[in-house]
Amino acid sequence: MQVLVRDNNVDQALRALKKKMQREGLFREMKIRRNYEKPSERRARERAEAVRRYRKLLRKRLEREGY
């Protein structure tokens, strides 16, 4: 991942880098990998995340279409 530093403005480049990392999901992955996670716990977490995403999609669809 690369970010250009223009006019020696490191703060702006750092902000752009953080935004790119956030978009790629690197911060979430680092948080998850901080501690060992058993395979069964990983499957359960991923399943719960999928359910959460699906329910969010249904809520948005209900709000948009009204049924």
Rosetta blueprint (number, residue, H / E / L):
1 M L
2 Q L
3 V L
4 L L
5 V L
6 R L
7 D L
8 N L
9 N L
10 V H
11 D H
12 Q H
13 A H
14 L H
15 R H
16 A H
17 L H
18 K H
19 K H
20 K H
21 M H
22 Q H
23 R H
24 E H
25 G L
26 L H
27 F H
28 R H
29 E H
30 M H
31 K H
32 I H
33 R H
34 R L
35 N L
36 Y L
37 E L
38 K L
39 P H
40 S H
41 E H
42 R H
43 R H
44 A H
45 R H
46 E H
47 R H
48 A H
49 E H
50 A H
51 V H
52 R H
53 R H
54 Y H
55 R H
56 K H
57 L H
58 L H
59 R H
60 K H
61 R H
62 L H
63 E H
64 R H
65 E H
66 G L
67 Y L
